[in-house]
């Protein structure tokens, strides 16, 4: 009986130490800084807005590329 109580106390101490360790050192890794920025953006901006920005930027890059190719002078 006494041995069982010591086992329970040891188990309780181990659980308490584990909880303290997770609190001190963090239970999960935070990851790179860019994920924090993405999470902040994700909370305030809808997915459709992000898609529109990506599509708009892509179209602008392609348009500028085409304009640059058509107006550029070939080397002589």
Secondary structure, DSSP 8 states (H G I E B T S, - for coil): -HHHHHHHHHHHHHHHHHHHHHHHH-SS----HHHHHHHHHHHHS-HHHHHHHHHHHHHHHHHHHHHHHHH-----
